[in-house]
Amino acid sequence: MHKRVTLVLMVAAILLITSGCALIVKDPEVDKRTVIVEVAERTFLKEEIAREVENELDQQEYIYTMYGMSLDRTDPQVLAYVREQTISTLVDRAVQEQKAAEIGIDVFTSDELMALQEEVDTTYNSYLESVKTSYFSDTELADEALDEAIAELMDNLGYPRREDMLEEARKKGVLEKLKADAVKDVQVTDEEIQADYEEKVTSEKASYEGNLPAYGTAVMQNTTVYYHPAGYRYIKNLLVKFTDEDSAAISDMEDQVREKNTELTNLATSLAGLPEDTASDTELEAANRKEWTAEKNQLDMEIADLAGMLDHMKETAYGSVQAAIDEILAKLSEGADFDVLMEEYGQDDGMKTSPAKEEGYLVCEGDNRWVSEFTDASMALEKIGDVSPAVRTSFGIHLLKYASDLAEGAVPLEEIRAVIEEEILHTKQDDVYNNILAEWVEDAGAKIYMDRMK
């Protein structure tokens, strides 16, 4: 009897235990406060990690969208990677902040704090003005009521608060001061500068041999160049522009022609989708063929009419500036200085600022930074000092002067030494600091409970 009772009690206990395991439910609030990371006398909770992960996913999703791509936020590999990177970033930051406090770099002078405040105020006020312009342009609110309404909307839209921005700027400033202290002894040698210079010169020379127009693009974008390739010439541009009214009318007519051509392309695509053999058309296909063909013929006539009107508009616009061009050409034939005439008659704003004003525009064969008529006419000039006949473009009428050739060869080292030195210094400083930081993190012995994130 006793054995039977004992057996029953044991079975009941087992059932109670196993069923109890299935019934255990985590308290969401307790779960949020689960410790995930312990490092540098700080703890990071599950809720905080999850929030940072979501912020990082938001940023990555935005970047993906900019490139026409989509990010799968539920992909386990994506989530695992973002979690690891987020935790690594938090650990690095905590260790750096502890190190800064140890050596006293986390203290700011009054001037440093004032500079941080001014930087934050500038950024915050730009946000404020943007919201005010976008949402409160017609409001009847004023003074404190308007300020409160803008601040509330900024919160709702997710803009950072001024005090949070200031705290983040202070933390960023601490890390910058810490890094500057850690790498203060890093230097760049003359040998490193010379080697980097020679490598860049060789690389650019080879690059421009395969893509000559890339040099002109680099110069236009104010990118540092290390080598001047052969094949470029400087062209001075004396432009007499269309009137604003003529330009607007031509542009409007060109838009109409483009719209009609788009319609024509769509109709051609529809017709191409019909059977090649008209005898096999269904009743609907035959009806569509007839309708679309009629529409196509009508569009052909409309486009021809619009093209004729556009040509007439352009001729009228060219005619309105031809008198000035004739006057300029007459003065040139009498020996007038091109630069003086360009100053008097020229309407190209680019020719009114340095260095183009003194040197001209850089042009080469196949240079697509300019309209084709400009490039072709520039490269057709045979020798330095030649002036082109009148060149018609969509801007007006140009007279072009072959001013000089770009001298081929490496840019002298002394002209770009500071740029190279700064680039090398930053790279060396980053490498040194990354190694130092890795040692600090290893010494900190961070405890990471990644399994608790599940």
Secondary structure, DSSP 8 states (H G I E B T S, - for coil): -HHHHHHHHHHHHHHHHHHHHHH----HHHHHT-EEEEETTEEEEHHHHHHHHHHHHHHHHHHHHHTT----TT-HHHHHHHHHHHHHHHHHHHHHHHHHHHHTTT---HHHHHHHHHHHHHHHHHHHHHHHHHH-TT----HHHHHHHHHHHHHHHT---HHHHHHHHHHHHHHHHHHHHHTTT----HHHHHHHHHHHHHHHHHHHHH-THHHHHHHHTT---SEE-TT-EEEEEEEEE--HHHHHHHHHHHHHHHHHHHHHHHHHHHHHTS-SSGGG--HHHHHHHHHHHHHHHHHHHHHHHHHHHHHHHHHHHHHHHHHHHHHHHHHHHTT--HHHHHHHH---GGGGSTTHHHH-EEE-TT-TTS-HHHHHHHHH--STT-B---EE-SSEEEEEEEEEE---EE--HHHHHHHHHHHHHHHHHHHHHHHHHHHHHHHHT-EE-GGGG-
